[in-house]
Amino acid sequence: MSERVEPPRLHTLRAARLPVGMGATSGRKSGTTAPDMVSPRKCARALQPETIAAQAAGAGDVATGAVVPPIHVATTFVRDADNLYRRGYCYGRSDNATVRHVESVLAALEGGEASLLFASGMAAATTALLALERPAHIVAPTAMYWGLRHWLLEDAPSHGLEVTFFDSSDPDGLGNAIRPGRTRLIWVETPSNPIWSITDIEAAARRAHDAGALLAVDSTVPTPVLTRPLTLGADIVVHSATKYLNGHSDVVAGAMVFARRGAAFDRAARMRGVLGGILGAFEAALLLRGLRTLHVRVRHQSASALAIAQHLATHPAVARVLYPGLRAHPGHAVAARQMQGGFGGMLSVRVRGGEAAAISAAGRMRVWKRATSLGGVESLVEHRSSMEGPYSRCPCDLLRLSVGLEHIDDLIADLDQALGAVAAERGSGTELATADGLEPVVVRNG
Ligand code: PLP
């Protein structure tokens, strides 16, 4: 086993996070990186995010010179003879050096002071909310990741969390939902899954701070490559790292990144240690491997998604394309301002002919895989309302597309053959379902 290598300390030295009852004693010593590696701390000027990601923030293995850091699997750590934990680690449910390394990389990419990794995106999101001081009123959008919306509706009240939903397509929606003096946190997701509506993060941050609340942004889809919510005034960024951050559909993980290492971070870190939601070391190592190619993946996927959206916008079998990169999208102007270098790799299409036509089109695809999730290297298609079930607000004619890294010609040809076959089969006119923020589309005889 190689000598212990601490992750790079890109940010303030973090004290050991000790499980309840074990007694915090001291912070840890300065970290080290292999001599030949580019550490952000050794560079005269700030490194670009691509460099930080590609080189895993400069950490490697001092003992061997390996360019990939070792995986720390230990669950427990030795106390010093005088009963202190000077090296900063105590027990694996609270902390782990591999996890901490990935947190440092993520904090650097998001421009935050601190980060916490979790065993899933839902673990990160629910911890962000459960860690709020009570009484707590939360404001959240109606158009958001279905799983968290369901939790807010069904479970949050039993934890003492009062929730008001707002329509992000209504300019007064957020302002009207805030309860001055009571609202502790505003949650936004932009672009929001699965209709990809856009929220102005700077405006939401102003509203949150005027009301004395925090702004949390689910930034799973844009990733720090396209949007950095903390630089726009948000306090907390949440990720399903299962998606683009890992990018290979082989890890379930979540993350929170904090603008400041303050009370919100302390409460969330404590809660993670108590509830045991930390990411495993092997998953963290896989996540780090995924992060090293994040920029090239997301930029390529965004460029392909835009090309596909433009192609489908005039497709006779498609009633509407939902993609913030299209000028016709109601959030395009805000998206163009707050997203840099692309509009993301996710889009949805509403298929002419309704639910049966949408399901049939997905069933005919060969290159696109019919599966839930998003952000991997392989392109996925999903009839979203089938997945979301009875609580769904998703139009039943909607197919969600997660664009991977395949050749664009293969992706477009597969969509064309599937949609073309369904259009050829279709009979009389059908009225498509209405959905949140979307007016009805009436189709008569194609
Ligand atoms: N946020 C968004 C935008 C998502 O799409 C998902 C999952 O699909 C989650 C959060 C939850 O993440 P996880 O599945 O990693 O718990």
Residues whose N, C-alpha, C, O or C-beta is under 5 A from the ligand:
A	BS01	PLP	S120 G121 M122 A123 Y145 N193 D218 T220 S240 T242 A253
